[in-house]
Amino acid sequence: MSTVNHDELSVTNERDASRYEIRDGDKVLGFAAYQEAKDLIVFTHTEVDSELEGAGVGSHLIRAALDDVRGSGRLVLPVCPFVHAFIVRHPEYADLDYRNHRAPSTARD
């Protein structure tokens, strides 16, 4: 596992590619792919350079992406297991999960 200086990392929303990218200078270290709906961002897949797995790069990426989504007033649907696990481990992001905002069932017996 390589080490990385998190202060040197930047995360950008690359809308044309439908993904958030985490970079160290010009080098892309990972991404979180998504699909957009009207008021919802569906995170579908996250990848980080295999040499950096376990170094917190993925968490740095997802935290920045979720903060950006929060600023847009949208909710997220974390289909990606990594994004879902991040939200479970960081309850301060639970309010962004679309599944926590669904109306109660109106089914009748």
C-alpha positions as CSV (number, residue, x, y, z in Angstrom):
1,M,0.0,0.0,0.0
2,S,1.3,3.4,-1.0
3,T,1.0,6.5,1.1
4,V,-0.6,9.7,-0.1
5,N,-0.8,13.2,1.1
6,H,-4.5,14.0,1.4
7,D,-3.8,17.7,1.4
8,E,-2.6,17.4,-2.2
9,L,-5.7,15.6,-3.5
10,S,-8.5,17.3,-5.3
11,V,-11.9,16.0,-6.2
12,T,-13.9,17.3,-9.2
13,N,-17.3,16.5,-10.7
14,E,-16.5,15.5,-14.3
15,R,-20.1,15.9,-15.5
16,D,-19.3,15.0,-19.2
17,A,-18.0,11.6,-17.9
18,S,-20.7,11.3,-15.2
19,R,-18.2,10.7,-12.5
20,Y,-16.3,12.3,-9.6
21,E,-12.6,12.0,-10.0
22,I,-9.9,12.2,-7.3
23,R,-6.5,13.5,-8.5
24,D,-3.1,14.1,-7.3
25,G,-2.0,16.9,-9.6
26,D,-2.8,15.7,-13.1
27,K,-2.9,12.0,-12.1
28,V,-6.3,10.4,-11.7
29,L,-6.2,8.2,-8.6
30,G,-9.8,7.0,-8.7
31,F,-13.4,7.8,-9.6
32,A,-17.0,7.4,-8.5
33,A,-19.3,6.9,-11.4
34,Y,-22.9,8.0,-11.2
35,Q,-26.1,8.5,-13.1
36,E,-28.3,11.6,-12.7
37,A,-32.0,11.7,-12.3
38,K,-34.0,14.9,-11.6
39,D,-33.4,15.2,-7.9
40,L,-31.2,12.1,-7.4
41,I,-27.6,11.0,-8.0
42,V,-27.2,7.2,-8.3
43,F,-23.7,6.1,-7.5
44,T,-23.0,3.0,-9.5
45,H,-19.3,2.2,-9.2
46,T,-16.2,3.4,-7.4
47,E,-12.6,2.5,-8.3
48,V,-9.3,3.6,-6.8
49,D,-5.8,2.8,-8.0
50,S,-5.0,-0.7,-6.6
51,E,-1.7,0.6,-5.1
52,L,-3.7,3.1,-3.0
53,E,-6.4,0.7,-1.6
54,G,-6.6,1.1,2.1
55,A,-4.9,4.5,2.1
56,G,-8.2,6.4,2.5
57,V,-8.3,7.7,-1.1
58,G,-11.7,6.2,-1.7
59,S,-13.2,7.6,1.5
60,H,-11.7,11.0,0.6
61,L,-13.3,10.8,-2.8
62,I,-16.8,9.7,-1.5
63,R,-16.8,12.3,1.3
64,A,-16.1,15.1,-1.2
65,A,-18.7,13.7,-3.7
66,L,-21.4,13.5,-1.0
67,D,-20.6,17.0,0.2
68,D,-21.0,18.2,-3.3
69,V,-24.3,16.4,-3.7
70,R,-25.5,17.9,-0.4
71,G,-24.7,21.3,-1.7
72,S,-26.8,20.7,-4.7
73,G,-29.9,19.8,-2.6
74,R,-30.1,16.3,-4.2
75,L,-30.3,12.9,-2.6
76,V,-28.2,9.8,-3.4
77,L,-29.0,6.2,-4.2
78,P,-25.8,4.3,-3.3
79,V,-26.0,1.3,-5.6
80,C,-22.2,1.0,-5.4
81,P,-21.3,-1.1,-2.4
82,F,-18.4,1.1,-1.4
83,V,-20.6,4.3,-1.3
84,H,-23.3,2.4,0.6
85,A,-20.7,1.1,3.2
86,F,-19.3,4.6,3.5
87,I,-22.7,6.1,4.4
88,V,-23.3,3.3,6.9
89,R,-20.0,4.0,8.6
90,H,-20.6,7.8,8.5
91,P,-24.2,8.4,9.8
92,E,-23.7,12.2,9.2
93,Y,-24.4,11.3,5.5
94,A,-27.5,9.1,6.2
95,D,-29.8,12.0,5.4
96,L,-28.6,12.0,1.8
97,D,-29.7,8.4,1.2
98,Y,-32.8,8.4,-0.9
99,R,-34.1,5.3,0.8
100,N,-34.3,7.2,4.1
101,H,-36.8,9.6,2.5
102,R,-39.4,7.3,0.9
103,A,-42.9,7.8,2.0
104,P,-44.3,5.0,4.2
105,S,-46.2,2.3,2.5
106,T,-49.8,2.9,1.8
107,A,-50.7,-0.8,1.3
108,R,-53.9,-1.9,2.9
109,D,-54.7,-5.3,4.3
